[in-house]
């Protein structure tokens, strides 16, 4: 799940694995199924982007979901989240499904 609280925070990341510009919609949903925020990212060919839930516009949450939808035709990507412990700074990589 996604977290933004005093104990941990989640980053959302995307890697454009193609030679085409990629446009995706990133939606953040809370644990009750309510959409919290949505943003559009444009990634140049073979580039990467990572943002915290806070910078995307999400408030505090414990257990949520991110849905990433490709808006452009063609191209390919890999999505992931990383959950960071707020005290130690240690992160856990969570590959997208």
C-alpha positions in Angstrom: 0.0 0.0 0.0 0.8 3.7 -0.1 1.8 5.6 3.0 2.3 9.2 4.0 2.5 9.5 7.8 5.0 10.2 10.6 6.4 6.6 10.3 6.8 6.2 6.5 6.3 7.8 3.2 5.9 6.4 -0.3 7.5 7.6 -3.6 6.0 6.7 -6.9 8.4 6.1 -9.8 8.2 5.5 -13.5 10.8 4.5 -16.1 10.1 5.1 -19.8 11.7 2.0 -21.4 11.0 3.1 -25.0 12.4 5.5 -27.5 9.1 7.4 -27.6 7.8 10.2 -25.4 5.4 8.7 -22.9 2.4 10.4 -21.3 0.8 8.7 -18.3 -2.0 9.5 -15.8 -1.0 8.8 -12.2 -4.0 8.4 -9.8 -3.7 8.1 -6.0 -6.5 6.3 -4.2 -6.9 5.9 -0.5 -7.7 2.7 1.4 -11.5 3.3 1.2 -11.5 3.5 -2.6 -11.7 7.3 -2.9 -9.5 9.0 -5.5 -7.3 11.5 -3.7 -5.5 13.1 -6.6 -4.4 12.6 -10.2 -1.6 14.1 -12.2 -0.3 13.7 -15.8 3.4 13.0 -16.3 5.3 13.3 -19.6 8.5 11.4 -19.8 11.0 11.8 -22.6 12.5 8.6 -24.2 14.5 6.4 -21.8 13.9 8.7 -18.8 12.8 8.2 -15.2 10.7 10.2 -12.8 10.1 9.7 -9.1 7.9 11.8 -6.8 6.7 11.6 -3.2 2.9 11.3 -2.5 3.1 14.8 -1.0 4.5 16.4 -4.1 1.7 14.7 -6.2 -0.9 16.2 -3.9 -1.8 13.4 -1.5 -2.3 14.2 2.2 -1.8 11.7 5.1 -2.7 8.1 4.3 -2.0 4.6 5.5 -2.6 2.0 2.8 -3.6 3.3 -0.6 -3.2 2.4 -4.2 -1.6 4.1 -7.3 -3.0 3.5 -10.8 -0.9 4.4 -13.7 -2.6 4.6 -17.2 -0.7 5.2 -20.4 -2.3 8.1 -22.4 0.1 8.1 -25.3 0.0 5.5 -28.1 3.0 3.2 -28.2 5.8 3.2 -25.8 6.4 1.1 -22.7 7.2 1.7 -19.0 8.0 0.2 -15.7 6.3 1.5 -12.6 7.2 1.1 -8.9 6.8 2.5 -5.5 9.4 2.8 -2.7 8.3 3.0 0.9 10.8 4.9 3.0 11.1 4.7 6.8 11.0 8.2 8.1 13.5 7.5 11.0 16.2 5.4 9.3 15.7 6.6 5.7 15.7 2.9 4.6 13.6 2.2 1.6 11.8 -0.9 0.3 11.3 -1.2 -3.5 7.9 -2.4 -4.6 7.6 -3.3 -8.3 4.4 -2.4 -10.1 2.0 -5.1 -11.2 
